[in-house]
Amino acid sequence: MSATSTSIGDLVSAGALEFGDGYRTRRSEHGRPGFRIIRVADVFDNEVHFDGPDFVSHTQASAIGSKVGKTGDILLTTKGTVGRVAVLPPTEEAVVYSPQLCYFRVLDHAKIDQRFLRYWFSSQEFWDQASYRMNNTDMAAYINMADIRSLKISLPRPSDQQRIAEVLGALDDKIVANTKLSRTIDQFLAAYYSRITKNSPTVPLGEIASVNPETCKPLVGGSLRYIDISSVGPGSYEFPEITSWDDAPSRARRQVRSGDTLWSTVRPNRRSHALNLSSDELLVGSTGLAVLRPYGIGYSYLYESTKTPEFSAYLENVAEGSAYPAVRANRFEDAPISWPESAARDSFEMAADPLRKMQHSNEVENQYLAALRDTLIPQLMSGKLRVKDAETLVESVV
């Protein structure tokens, strides 16, 4: 498979690609109604979250210009956690990108396939160049716009680009289908919970669950899967790779078990929380996470109780500190939890348990599909693997 070498800058100059960074806002420009600001923390690999609290007033539309997000934009994080890539999905609200993100918008699809470009940002060719150009400071790693513009990209013929994108896209389509099913489960259980808890009394969380019940110590020469607060988003967390305890940060202290609910203790307004149903005994959480383990109720009911806007509002009210608000563990114990009669709770748990397990199974499948996709990307991009062989492999798993 032949390929032509060009650069991001050349594609821009040729009118095939639009490329830019985000809009640097002033606090005085913030306000509603407005454009929701998408920040680095909102961009995960292959997913964009829309839970950030900040908006830029619509009065700034002319100043923002093309930096207003468009469906299909490829987003790349350029500061902090550099190299996360996602595509902006359809959204009913207007968004604008922060300066720590850059966007890529294909203008000439006859020269470059948009999906191919998105996958290229996960390729070895991209990372070899980006790692070389990356700058590191005491505050954070970053890559500047000039260096991104100079990145070289090997472009196969448009038809080959499309075939590569279709193979990889089939895996992503299955991941998207699984994710949509999980969101439907979330919506159903949230509505069910709201119905059975309407006008019910409350109990302190500490009466039905323990907070941070297990502390683990470093095991010299041992292994762990470390869950950092940055890997936890609203309703999910990135399943960690196995690493050595010898390299683990000092904050790796919270033992995590199946059925535990995880909540970030910092910046509770971001609603970073997740349910863990993995039985992997190597899972260890950061001390920046509160691990909630039920003992007076099923795990599904406890988790649903901590997903509500009321629970988030409580945490925001008791958080301490202005620049970096955080919630102490004993504050979690005092959180009010809706407590309807036992028959209603048991009925909810019977309905929720198989649905949450199905959701977990889908997440495990997504991890496998994503790993397969990431394995295929460098082989397809380099031409080491024929597209036809990749198609056969993908057809066997989707």
Secondary structure, DSSP 4 states (H G I P E B T S, - for coil): --EEEEEHHHHHHTTSEEEEE-----GGGB-SSEEEEE-GGGEETTEE------EEEGGGHHHHGGGB--TT-EEEE-BSSTT-EEEPPP-SS-EEE-TTEEEEEES-TTT--HHHHHHHTTSHHHHHHHHHH-EE-SS-EE--HHHHHT-EEEEE-HHHHHHHHHHHHHHHHHHHHHHHHHHHHHHHHHHHHHHHHTT--EEEGGGTEEES--B----TT-EEEEE-GGGEEBTEEPPPPEEEGGG--TTEEEE--TT-EEEESB-GGG--EEE-----TTEEEETTEEEEEESSS-HHHHHHHTSSHHHHHHHHHH-B-SSS-B--HHHHHT-EEE---HHHHHHHHHHHHHHHHHHHHHHHHHHHHHHHHHHHHHHHHHTSS-HHHHHHHHHTT-
